[in-house]
Amino acid sequence: MKSIGFLSFGHWSPTHGSAVKTASDVLLQSIDLTVAAEELGLDGAYFRVHHFARQLGSPFPLLAAAGAKTSKIELGTGVIDMRYENPFYMAEDAGAADLIAGGRLQLGLSRGSPEQVIDGWKYFGYEPEPGESSADMARRHTEAFLNLLEGHGFAEPSPRPMFPNPPGKLRLEPHSEGLRNRIWWGAGSNATAVWAAKLGMHLQSSTLKDDETGEPFHVQQADQLRAYKAAWQEAGHAGTPRTSVSRSIFALTNDMDRRYFGRGGKESDQVGFIEQQRSIFGRGYADEPDRLIEQLKGDEAIAEADTLLLTVPNMLGVDYNVHVIETILKDIAPALGWR
């Protein structure tokens, strides 16, 4: 394992016991947690994107703000639902945020998960083309976005521009060189992982995937990562692909940990159906550090990936999440090969 980051779903709720009561709270605390995580030596700060929900929505203002307050930590998403995105406007936002962050963005994209409303992308002005599914539309938006990030001119300049133009056709600005090489795809199946490899995207794999063999989740996920790497090599891309998996991992070191997560450690995979697709949900981990290390060493997908994303309980506040991250980095990560 080369890198460890946190993944926040960015929940907020005015309910009793929540340390994140408003949308303002979750945005500002997300920045604070990123700053603190960098100080601890964490490698990445990643944020989930959901629409029509009391969670983080538009990622680029947050990524830009976090980028302006940090200097080393990777800043990413896991994932942006491309059914909702205008590739042109997104390319401008992503370029600006990446330039502010000094080239540290690691953008995870995907076809998205079930949302809070029915066909929410329709409210954003998008419809699948005839014969296309919403997943097809997401992949079409993604391919357009990737092409725009290449930075090639495509638009005919006006013969009477307001400002002088460089020669030739124009591209979108601001353009951030290298961002195209830092795009990831959140794959829920082996087939979409192979598709991502062919397009030269890195791979994010979460705690949910299609149940394709009936084997334990971590075994299926490790197979998905290996299929992706083989497809990358077959495609002949330069460079080494990156792969990440996300996990809920809590080391029980004090009374507060045991109060919040003390019933954990005995979880198992769960199987269910999402949109008529049989899916498998990976287990979480919560235990005393020594036992936790042994459990994690048996997770084939963690061993196969180069990046581990720790899902954090953001509604418990910045201080507690700093404790969670620091405990993992000090007591768990070295035994798994981190640094």
Secondary structure, DSSP 8 states (H G I E B T S, - for coil): --EEEEEE------STT-S--SHHHHHHHHHHHHHHHHHHT--EEEE---SSSSS---HHHHHHHHHHH-SSSEEEES-EEGGG--HHHHHHHHHHHHHHTTS-EEEEEES----SSTTGGGGGT----TT--HHHHHHHHHHHHHHHHTT---B---SS-SS---SSSB--SS--TTGGGGEEEE-SSHHHHHHHHHTT-EEEE-SEEE-SSSS-HHHHHHHHHHHHHHHHHHHT-SS---EEEEE-EEE--SHHHHHHHTT-S----EEEEETTEEEEE---EEE-HHHHHHHHHT-HHHHH-SEEEEEE-GGG-HHHHHHHHHHIIIIIGGGGT--
